[in-house]
């Protein structure tokens, strides 16, 4: 199957909405604040920062790197964190968040629903 590449380039703050794009590879720039979002998703998403992958309905088999902000769906999402810190804007669904390590969760910072 065809792979869709999205490259954040040399810097800046980039937002990638991959709600309906299957087989996507998202490459956020190494500098800047890069956002992965699922604004138009019609089902919950599973995002795994440990292996840089995501799955949801039409947006199956996605890969990503250099993402520092995640905006999930209004459905039941599963977010697996790794060692990097991520700003998470979880939707209204019944979400599951798995902290991969203590460094992924900052004390005093909660998860906020939009």
N, C-alpha and C positions, 0 to 999 in steps of 0.2 A: 504494500500500500504506500501511497505517497506521503512524504513527510513535509510539513509546513514549518519553515524556519522564521523566527522572529528575533531580530538582533537589536539590542539596545544601543549598539554603537560604542562610541568613545567616552561617553559620560552623560551626565544629566539625570533627571528623574523621569523614568519611563513607566507607563502603565500598559499592561497587556491583559486584555479581556479575551479569554479563550473559552468562553462558555459553550460555544457550539463548534469548536474547531478540533477535529480528531487528528491524532498523530502529529501533534505540534511539538517543536523544540523551541523553548523560549530561553534566550540568552540575554539576561540583564547585564548592563554595563558593570564593570568592576567597581566603579565609583558612582555615586548618586544613590537615590532612594528609588528602587524599582518595585513596582506593585504588580502582583498577580491577582486578578479578580475574576469572579464568575457571576457577573451582574445578571446575565440573561439565562442562566442555567435553569433547567426544568426539573432537576433532581439534585439530591445532595452530592457533595464532592468528597473524595478522599484525597488529601494532599499529604505527601510524605517527604519531609525535608531531609530525612536520613538518606534517601536514595534519589531525591530530586524528581519525583514523579507525581502525577495526578490522574484521577479517573472520575468522570461523571458523565452519565448519559451519552450525548453526542460527542463530548470532548474526551474520548477514550485515548489511552496510551500516550499521554502527554509527559514531557520531560522539561525540567527547568533548572536554571542555575542563577546565582547572584540575585536572589529575590529577598527583599527585607520587609515588605509589607504584603499581607495576605488579606483579601476581602472575600469571604465565603458567601454561601447562598442562604436563603431563608428556609432551607430544608435541613434535614439531619446530616450534618457533615462530620467527617473524621479527619482530624489534623494530627499528624505525627511530627513532633518537633525533634530537632537534633541538637547540636551544640551551639549553632548561631542564634542570636536573638532576632525575633521576628515580631513586628507590630501586627497584631491580629485584630481584625474587625469582623467578628463573627455575626452571622445573620440571626434571624429569629428562630431557627430550627433547634431541635434537641441535639446539640453537638457533643462530640466526644473529642477530648484533647489529651494526647499522650505526650508527656514530657520525656524526651529522649535522654536528657541529662539535667542536672541542677542548674547549669549555666544557661539553659534555654528559658528559664523562668526567673524573672527579676522580682525580688522581694518588694512588696508594696504596689506592684502593678498587677491589676486584675484584667480579666478578659471582659471586654465590653460588647454588649449586643447593640446593634444599630436599630 
